Amino acid sequence: MLIIYAVFVVIFLIFALINIYHMVTFGFISFESFFMTFLLLAGTILILFTTYTYAQEIDWEETFVIKTDVVELDLGSSEFD
């Protein structure tokens, strides 16, 4: 699960960097575009800080058991025999 999250963060950061590059290259003409760039960076930093804080509380050395009971099905017999 952590690998999926890391891949998501990397893809998000790539798109965010492309977006910031385009805003800096073509968009710093008005205050609104500067403000939106600031909101994008502030939101990204806030989301990364929040997820880091939550991920820090998890014990990553603990084993994770998906299913403990295995149900065996007897497909050879029927109730109607």
C-alpha positions in Angstrom: 0.0 0.0 0.0 2.9 2.3 0.8 4.4 1.7 -2.7 1.1 2.7 -4.3 1.0 5.9 -2.3 4.6 6.7 -3.2 3.9 6.2 -6.9 0.9 8.6 -6.6 3.0 11.2 -4.8 5.7 11.0 -7.5 3.2 11.4 -10.3 1.5 14.2 -8.5 4.8 16.0 -8.0 5.7 15.6 -11.6 2.4 17.2 -12.7 2.7 19.9 -10.1 6.3 20.8 -11.3 5.1 21.0 -14.9 2.2 23.2 -13.7 4.5 25.5 -11.8 6.9 25.7 -14.7 4.1 26.8 -17.0 2.7 29.3 -14.5 6.1 30.8 -14.0 6.9 30.9 -17.7 3.6 32.1 -19.0 1.4 33.2 -16.2 2.9 35.7 -13.7 1.2 38.6 -15.3 -1.5 39.2 -12.7 -1.9 38.9 -8.9 -4.5 36.2 -9.4 -2.1 33.8 -11.2 0.6 34.4 -8.5 -2.1 33.7 -5.8 -3.2 30.5 -7.5 0.5 29.4 -7.7 0.9 30.1 -4.0 -2.3 28.1 -3.2 -1.1 25.2 -5.2 2.3 25.1 -3.4 0.7 25.7 0.0 -1.9 22.9 -0.5 0.8 20.5 -1.7 3.0 21.2 1.3 0.0 20.8 3.6 -1.1 17.5 2.1 2.5 16.1 2.2 3.0 17.3 5.8 -0.3 15.8 6.9 0.3 12.4 5.3 3.9 12.3 6.7 2.5 13.0 10.2 -0.1 10.2 9.9 2.4 7.8 8.4 4.9 8.5 11.2 2.4 7.0 13.8 2.2 3.6 12.0 4.4 0.7 13.2 5.9 -0.4 9.9 7.6 -3.4 11.5 4.4 -5.0 12.5 3.3 -8.0 10.5 0.1 -7.7 8.5 -2.2 -10.7 8.3 -4.8 -10.5 5.6 -6.9 -13.6 6.4 -6.4 -16.0 9.3 -9.2 -18.5 8.7 -9.3 -20.6 5.5 -12.7 -22.1 4.7 -12.5 -25.4 2.9 -15.3 -26.2 0.5 -16.2 -29.8 -0.2 -17.5 -29.7 -3.8 -17.7 -33.5 -4.2 -20.7 -34.0 -2.0 -24.2 -32.6 -2.1 -26.9 -32.0 0.5 -29.3 -34.0 -1.6 -27.4 -37.3 -1.6 
